[in-house]
């Protein structure tokens, strides 16, 4: 095993590949898997979403390090190596979802080098099925952020920026305007974190009822065969209207094209770049804390979960909800509302005790 594979390091994706036997085991280093041209390497890298590649890179580095500590080969990996790795993870309390992702990274690394899938053998499959039955648990779900708590969070967003500098007059607080737009667009459009970060002005189209947002790609449309359409309807209350709030943010920040949701500088200026997906979690948790609520359990996904849950409580059908969320399975929509639905028409609430 070479030094790169032992360390789980990441070679330069643009390098000209050496023979596969001399290449490190990083599955995200697609160009190193085969002798590719620069253009070919770029297209191969585009075959997986950036977040997926980052996850593979991290998982493969962890697996490679584990193999190095135990003096085992990560590539090609023996079935006993993988089953032993899974067993150690399970005993250490790793979640089933985490272990599943590690298996995907291992499988991907071998596929890139035209090696047999070491996770498909009877030994690994049997151990994995036993781990899932023993340690399986429902995945952690984000707490839904929906009215009335959503209204409290919106109301707590700052509106005016004051300065200690003598003579500088108060201004509209751009971060507060941005946070209001982020919360309302994320809720009404039921967007994922990556989608919120990547929305551009050019993807918005005017409609008599509000705005239509065309998403060229998403988790469920990775090849961009046709844009997915979601709507931002006008709301009766201006302070709760995604269209009004979004226009107020764009006007104050002088945004006419490019990224829609942007970082705001300490000098109260919108920067010419999009928000990082990771920062959206922080912004939402900060906004929740600012409203005097406990932010534990909330994340960027809370807006999407809040839309599904609130729409269901308001009587929307699963099919109508999926039309906006773009879920391909109606069963997936149901996972968002089970806790709230458990109280509906339940005899336990009618005992009179």
Buried (B, 14 or more C-beta within 10 A) or exposed (E): BEEBBBBBBBBEBEEEBEEBEEBBBBBBBBBBBBEBEEEEBBEBBEEBBEEBBEBBBBBBBBBBBBBBEEEBBBBEBBBBBBBBBBBEBBEEEBBBEEBEBBBBBBBBBBEBBEBEEBBEBEEBEEBBEBBBEEBEEEEEBBBBBBBEBBBBBBEBBBEEBEEEEEEEEEEBBBBBBBBBBBBBBBBBBBBBBBBBBBBBEEBBEEEEEBBBBBBEBBEEBEEEEEBBBBBBEBBEEEBBBBBBBBEBBBEBBEBEEEBBBBBBEEEBEBEEEBBEBEBBBBBBBEBBBBBEBEBEBBBBBBBBBBBBBBBBBEEBEBEEBBBBBBBEEEEEBBBBBEEBBEEEEEEEEEEEE
